[in-house]
Amino acid sequence: MRFIKVTSLKDKKPIYINPDFIGHMYRVPEKKMYGTVDEIEHTVIGVTTHNNGGFKVIEDIDEIFKNDRLF
């Protein structure tokens, strides 16, 4: 079994995801309102085994699939 190590946007802790169960993945751009950053740019990874909208992570999609992240 393989896992991808990513970093949670919320608490900066590692999350390990089995890439075989990734259902969707997309980049969310930075959101600014009134000159301040409301939400930093991040990636959402949804897995087929949960219906929670996905995990918000710091890494971008290209970085996630680099070989050094696979365990």
C-alpha positions as CSV (number, residue, x, y, z in Angstrom):
1,M,0.0,0.0,0.0
2,R,1.3,3.5,-0.9
3,F,0.6,6.8,0.8
4,I,1.2,10.4,0.0
5,K,2.3,12.7,2.8
6,V,0.7,16.2,2.7
7,T,0.4,19.1,5.2
8,S,-2.9,20.2,6.7
9,L,-3.7,23.8,6.0
10,K,-5.6,24.1,9.3
11,D,-3.0,22.9,11.9
12,K,0.1,22.3,9.7
13,K,0.2,18.6,10.7
14,P,1.0,15.7,8.3
15,I,-1.8,13.8,6.6
16,Y,-1.2,10.5,4.8
17,I,-3.5,9.7,1.9
18,N,-3.7,6.5,-0.2
19,P,-3.5,7.8,-3.8
20,D,-5.7,5.0,-5.0
21,F,-8.7,6.6,-3.2
22,I,-8.3,10.2,-4.4
23,G,-11.6,11.1,-6.0
24,H,-10.8,14.7,-6.9
25,M,-8.1,17.4,-6.4
26,Y,-8.2,21.0,-7.2
27,R,-6.4,24.3,-6.4
28,V,-8.2,27.1,-4.6
29,P,-6.7,30.5,-5.3
30,E,-5.9,33.1,-2.6
31,K,-9.0,35.1,-1.5
32,K,-8.6,38.8,-0.6
33,M,-11.1,41.1,0.8
34,Y,-10.6,44.8,1.6
35,G,-6.8,44.4,1.0
36,T,-6.3,41.6,3.4
37,V,-5.9,37.8,2.7
38,D,-8.9,35.9,3.9
39,E,-7.8,32.5,2.7
40,I,-4.4,31.6,1.4
41,E,-3.9,29.5,-1.8
42,H,-4.3,25.8,-1.1
43,T,-5.3,22.5,-2.6
44,V,-8.3,20.4,-1.8
45,I,-7.9,16.6,-2.0
46,G,-11.2,14.6,-1.9
47,V,-11.1,10.9,-1.2
48,T,-13.7,8.4,-2.3
49,T,-14.1,6.9,1.2
50,H,-15.4,10.1,2.8
51,N,-18.0,12.7,1.9
52,N,-16.5,15.6,3.8
53,G,-15.6,17.9,0.9
54,G,-11.9,17.0,1.1
55,F,-8.8,17.8,2.9
56,K,-7.3,21.3,2.6
57,V,-3.5,21.1,2.2
58,I,-0.7,23.5,1.7
59,E,1.1,21.7,-1.2
60,D,0.2,22.3,-4.8
61,I,-0.9,19.5,-7.2
62,D,2.5,19.2,-8.9
63,E,4.3,19.0,-5.5
64,I,1.9,16.3,-4.2
65,F,2.7,13.9,-7.0
66,K,6.5,14.2,-6.8
67,N,8.1,10.8,-5.9
68,D,9.6,12.0,-2.6
69,R,6.1,12.3,-1.2
70,L,5.1,8.7,-1.8
71,F,5.6,6.2,1.1
